[in-house]
Amino acid sequence: MASTYSFDVTTGCDLQEVDNAVNQAQKEVTQRFDFKGSHVLIDFQRSENLIKLEAEGDMRSDALLDVIRSKLIKRGVSVKNLDITDPKPGSGEILRREIKLKMALDSETAKKVSAAIKEAKLKKVTSSIQGEQVRVSSPDKDALQECMTLLRKGDFGVELQFGNYR
């Protein structure tokens, strides 16, 4: 029997599901009447965890963003993990927008998670920041379950994932 138990708190997106959502959004855009005859581009750059959107005018740009969001939600990708930039003007009427996928906890979010665990004052629960994840450990499995419940209820700006439970 192990003397201490632990789990890791991370975040991320399933890139295959993002790819599927982008493909579905591209199909929908080609069939929608409000996008007919206009410049619309959805480009998923998997290696950079980036989705680039281009559309003519504010209305189409917002509609394109709604389409991609709805497809991501249907595929189970949390919109909390999306960092959406404001539209930037391109040539002519074209507006460009980027969606950056948050694939790891940044140091500020990791500190918030660690602070929330310490504020809860759970018995014998300790947390440590290890790069892009937070390791939570305790000799009591029930305390770890309590900690997971506490973290699920909190709002940290990203969807938290729990893994490596041992």
KOLTOR-213536 format. One record per residue (C-alpha): residue number from 1; x, y, z. Coordinates in nm, 2 decimals, decimal comma. Layout:
site i:NUM X:X Y:Y Z:Z
...
***
This chain:
site i:1 X:0,00 Y:0,00 Z:0,00
site i:2 X:0,13 Y:0,34 Z:-0,10
site i:3 X:0,21 Y:0,59 Z:0,18
site i:4 X:0,08 Y:0,89 Z:-0,02
site i:5 X:-0,16 Y:0,92 Z:-0,31
site i:6 X:-0,15 Y:1,19 Z:-0,58
site i:7 X:-0,30 Y:1,33 Z:-0,90
site i:8 X:-0,20 Y:1,59 Z:-1,15
site i:9 X:-0,41 Y:1,89 Z:-1,25
site i:10 X:-0,36 Y:1,99 Z:-1,62
site i:11 X:-0,56 Y:2,14 Z:-1,90
site i:12 X:-0,57 Y:2,09 Z:-2,28
site i:13 X:-0,77 Y:2,01 Z:-2,59
site i:14 X:-0,80 Y:1,70 Z:-2,79
site i:15 X:-0,65 Y:1,81 Z:-3,11
site i:16 X:-0,82 Y:1,54 Z:-3,32
site i:17 X:-1,16 Y:1,67 Z:-3,19
site i:18 X:-1,06 Y:2,02 Z:-3,28
site i:19 X:-0,96 Y:1,90 Z:-3,63
site i:20 X:-1,30 Y:1,73 Z:-3,67
site i:21 X:-1,48 Y:2,04 Z:-3,55
site i:22 X:-1,29 Y:2,26 Z:-3,80
site i:23 X:-1,38 Y:2,02 Z:-4,08
site i:24 X:-1,74 Y:2,02 Z:-3,98
site i:25 X:-1,74 Y:2,40 Z:-3,97
site i:26 X:-1,58 Y:2,42 Z:-4,32
site i:27 X:-1,86 Y:2,20 Z:-4,45
site i:28 X:-2,13 Y:2,41 Z:-4,29
site i:29 X:-1,98 Y:2,74 Z:-4,42
site i:30 X:-1,98 Y:2,61 Z:-4,78
site i:31 X:-2,35 Y:2,52 Z:-4,75
site i:32 X:-2,48 Y:2,83 Z:-4,57
site i:33 X:-2,66 Y:3,10 Z:-4,77
site i:34 X:-2,51 Y:3,39 Z:-4,57
site i:35 X:-2,16 Y:3,29 Z:-4,67
site i:36 X:-2,23 Y:3,23 Z:-5,04
site i:37 X:-2,00 Y:3,42 Z:-5,27
site i:38 X:-1,79 Y:3,57 Z:-5,00
site i:39 X:-1,43 Y:3,51 Z:-4,88
site i:40 X:-1,43 Y:3,28 Z:-4,58
site i:41 X:-1,13 Y:3,09 Z:-4,45
site i:42 X:-1,09 Y:2,85 Z:-4,15
site i:43 X:-0,73 Y:2,73 Z:-4,11
site i:44 X:-0,63 Y:2,49 Z:-3,83
site i:45 X:-0,25 Y:2,49 Z:-3,76
site i:46 X:-0,21 Y:2,18 Z:-3,55
site i:47 X:0,16 Y:2,23 Z:-3,47
site i:48 X:0,10 Y:2,58 Z:-3,34
site i:49 X:-0,24 Y:2,50 Z:-3,16
site i:50 X:-0,40 Y:2,78 Z:-3,36
site i:51 X:-0,71 Y:2,83 Z:-3,57
site i:52 X:-0,71 Y:3,12 Z:-3,81
site i:53 X:-1,04 Y:3,27 Z:-3,93
site i:54 X:-1,10 Y:3,51 Z:-4,22
site i:55 X:-1,43 Y:3,66 Z:-4,33
site i:56 X:-1,57 Y:3,96 Z:-4,51
site i:57 X:-1,74 Y:4,21 Z:-4,27
site i:58 X:-1,83 Y:4,21 Z:-3,91
site i:59 X:-2,15 Y:4,01 Z:-3,95
site i:60 X:-1,98 Y:3,72 Z:-4,13
site i:61 X:-1,68 Y:3,73 Z:-3,90
site i:62 X:-1,91 Y:3,69 Z:-3,59
site i:63 X:-2,12 Y:3,43 Z:-3,77
site i:64 X:-1,80 Y:3,23 Z:-3,85
site i:65 X:-1,69 Y:3,25 Z:-3,49
site i:66 X:-2,03 Y:3,12 Z:-3,38
site i:67 X:-2,01 Y:2,83 Z:-3,62
site i:68 X:-1,66 Y:2,72 Z:-3,51
site i:69 X:-1,76 Y:2,76 Z:-3,14
site i:70 X:-2,08 Y:2,55 Z:-3,18
site i:71 X:-1,88 Y:2,28 Z:-3,36
site i:72 X:-1,62 Y:2,27 Z:-3,09
site i:73 X:-1,88 Y:2,25 Z:-2,82
site i:74 X:-2,06 Y:1,96 Z:-3,00
site i:75 X:-1,72 Y:1,78 Z:-3,02
site i:76 X:-1,66 Y:1,82 Z:-2,65
site i:77 X:-1,39 Y:2,08 Z:-2,66
site i:78 X:-1,43 Y:2,33 Z:-2,38
site i:79 X:-1,46 Y:2,70 Z:-2,50
site i:80 X:-1,28 Y:2,80 Z:-2,18
site i:81 X:-0,96 Y:2,67 Z:-2,34
site i:82 X:-1,00 Y:2,91 Z:-2,63
site i:83 X:-0,81 Y:3,24 Z:-2,64
site i:84 X:-1,00 Y:3,44 Z:-2,91
site i:85 X:-0,84 Y:3,76 Z:-3,04
site i:86 X:-1,03 Y:4,07 Z:-3,16
site i:87 X:-1,08 Y:4,09 Z:-3,54
site i:88 X:-0,81 Y:4,27 Z:-3,72
site i:89 X:-0,87 Y:4,43 Z:-4,06
site i:90 X:-0,70 Y:4,28 Z:-4,36
site i:91 X:-0,72 Y:4,38 Z:-4,72
site i:92 X:-1,05 Y:4,53 Z:-4,83
site i:93 X:-1,34 Y:4,42 Z:-4,61
site i:94 X:-1,17 Y:4,11 Z:-4,47
site i:95 X:-1,14 Y:4,06 Z:-4,10
site i:96 X:-0,88 Y:3,82 Z:-3,95
site i:97 X:-0,92 Y:3,65 Z:-3,62
site i:98 X:-0,71 Y:3,39 Z:-3,44
site i:99 X:-0,81 Y:3,14 Z:-3,18
site i:100 X:-0,52 Y:3,01 Z:-2,97
site i:101 X:-0,58 Y:2,68 Z:-2,79
site i:102 X:-0,46 Y:2,66 Z:-2,43
site i:103 X:-0,28 Y:2,33 Z:-2,41
site i:104 X:-0,11 Y:2,37 Z:-2,07
site i:105 X:-0,15 Y:2,55 Z:-1,74
site i:106 X:0,03 Y:2,88 Z:-1,74
site i:107 X:0,22 Y:2,98 Z:-1,42
site i:108 X:-0,05 Y:3,22 Z:-1,31
site i:109 X:-0,33 Y:2,97 Z:-1,34
site i:110 X:-0,12 Y:2,70 Z:-1,16
site i:111 X:-0,06 Y:2,95 Z:-0,88
site i:112 X:-0,44 Y:3,01 Z:-0,85
site i:113 X:-0,51 Y:2,63 Z:-0,84
site i:114 X:-0,24 Y:2,58 Z:-0,57
site i:115 X:-0,37 Y:2,88 Z:-0,37
site i:116 X:-0,73 Y:2,75 Z:-0,39
site i:117 X:-0,62 Y:2,41 Z:-0,25
site i:118 X:-0,43 Y:2,58 Z:0,04
site i:119 X:-0,72 Y:2,81 Z:0,12
site i:120 X:-0,96 Y:2,51 Z:0,14
site i:121 X:-0,74 Y:2,38 Z:0,43
site i:122 X:-0,80 Y:2,02 Z:0,35
site i:123 X:-0,63 Y:1,78 Z:0,59
site i:124 X:-0,28 Y:1,67 Z:0,49
site i:125 X:-0,33 Y:1,78 Z:0,12
site i:126 X:-0,03 Y:1,94 Z:-0,04
site i:127 X:0,01 Y:2,09 Z:-0,39
site i:128 X:0,32 Y:2,17 Z:-0,58
site i:129 X:0,36 Y:2,33 Z:-0,92
site i:130 X:0,56 Y:2,12 Z:-1,16
site i:131 X:0,61 Y:2,30 Z:-1,49
site i:132 X:0,28 Y:2,30 Z:-1,67
site i:133 X:0,09 Y:2,10 Z:-1,41
site i:134 X:0,00 Y:2,09 Z:-1,04
site i:135 X:0,07 Y:1,78 Z:-0,84
site i:136 X:-0,17 Y:1,73 Z:-0,55
site i:137 X:-0,08 Y:1,47 Z:-0,29
site i:138 X:-0,22 Y:1,33 Z:0,04
site i:139 X:-0,20 Y:1,01 Z:0,24
site i:140 X:-0,59 Y:1,01 Z:0,23
site i:141 X:-0,77 Y:0,92 Z:-0,09
site i:142 X:-1,09 Y:1,08 Z:0,03
site i:143 X:-0,91 Y:1,41 Z:0,08
site i:144 X:-0,80 Y:1,40 Z:-0,28
site i:145 X:-1,15 Y:1,33 Z:-0,39
site i:146 X:-1,27 Y:1,64 Z:-0,19
site i:147 X:-0,99 Y:1,84 Z:-0,35
site i:148 X:-1,10 Y:1,74 Z:-0,70
site i:149 X:-1,46 Y:1,84 Z:-0,62
site i:150 X:-1,34 Y:2,17 Z:-0,49
site i:151 X:-1,14 Y:2,24 Z:-0,80
site i:152 X:-1,43 Y:2,14 Z:-1,03
site i:153 X:-1,65 Y:2,40 Z:-0,87
site i:154 X:-1,38 Y:2,68 Z:-0,90
site i:155 X:-1,34 Y:2,90 Z:-1,20
site i:156 X:-0,98 Y:2,92 Z:-1,31
site i:157 X:-1,03 Y:3,04 Z:-1,67
site i:158 X:-0,96 Y:2,70 Z:-1,82
site i:159 X:-1,11 Y:2,36 Z:-1,80
site i:160 X:-0,91 Y:2,16 Z:-1,55
site i:161 X:-0,83 Y:1,79 Z:-1,62
site i:162 X:-0,73 Y:1,54 Z:-1,36
site i:163 X:-0,49 Y:1,26 Z:-1,44
site i:164 X:-0,22 Y:1,03 Z:-1,32
site i:165 X:-0,43 Y:0,94 Z:-1,01
site i:166 X:-0,23 Y:0,70 Z:-0,80
***
